[in-house]
Amino acid sequence: MNEAFYQFGLGTLKIKYKDEKVVRLSVVDKTTVTHNQKNKFTEKVLQEIEEYLRGERKQFSIHYEFLEGTAFQKKVWKVLETIPYGEVLTYAEVAQKIHNAKAVRAVGAACGKNPIWLIVPCHRVVGSHGQLTGYGGGIPMKKKLLEIEKKYKEVPLPVPLKSKSDTSIKEEKEDELKKKEEDNKVKKEDKVKKEKEDKIEKEDNKVKKEDKVKKEKEDKIEKEDNKMSIEISNIVKIKM
């Protein structure tokens, strides 16, 4: 398991990840950093979060996984994933969606245990009358996130992105591998074609060279024949 830390607008972002999957995302006040394992993946996580805070992103493309949590908590987190940008559900409505209407308090506790901050939007769950109740990052942060979404909800984005599933990532890798194999096949065919063309050109040059040598010999023979004819003619004239 790896960890990376970044300073950003809301404090210190802590990214816990494994094999390019976020397994825990949180905002911490202070922390002692012994190993800050930043890489391209964690840079992408930070970039998408900052885009969200600027109102430039409404969905995340970051892949994540719930490594911890009870079956009940995971049911609640799965419902959180479905709450659209700029909209909210009450704790009671979430409880109804998991077919356990009496588990309102337990739903609130599960939201508080959500391991994937922001990307799994527990900030979109409010009290029965719309009041902002308990939030791991504090009520001011929850209010700020909801205000951002309210402000930019109707602002269109060029290409909204969705969180990637294991299947889509596998398909992308398979497509990349297939494309690479096709490119290699084309390169190999081009190489074979070029070798054939070079061979043909080489043979043509050889034939041309042989023709040239043959022509030079014929010209030499013709020249010698002409010279001999002239000599014979001169001898005949002298005798006459």
Disulfide bonds with the S-S distance in Angstrom:
none
